[in-house]
């Protein structure tokens, strides 16, 4: 006495699994194409087609939708990085207000009247207080500096 599960039910279960995966990824559009592919395969199953045909329908519809819509979806959902204007300090000169020591993870630089946490670009080089430094890049909330 076994459980008789129809292919239509299997495609419905796959549809639900793909929907749950899509919802769980919070709008990243990971499995929406497979949802539609499983619906197409479910329709094929209801029409009485062999399982191999259903799998082919699933793959063709899913892959075609992925290829045809992914570039458009990426363009529409493109995340825009909001500039913070923090990069305007790159290349500027500041003064060390707290000794910079990468090994002790300490150091601060004053640039344009603002104090930034700083690290030396050269991992092995400590920079003493009151030395002028050039801002090379920003890494998170820290500036990487080198002596002028």
Beta strands, then each sheet from edge to edge (+ up, - down):
strand 1: 93-101
strand 2: 106-111
strand 3: 114-120
strand 4: 132-139
strand 5: 142-147
sheet 1: 1+ 2- 3+ 5+ 4- 1+
end
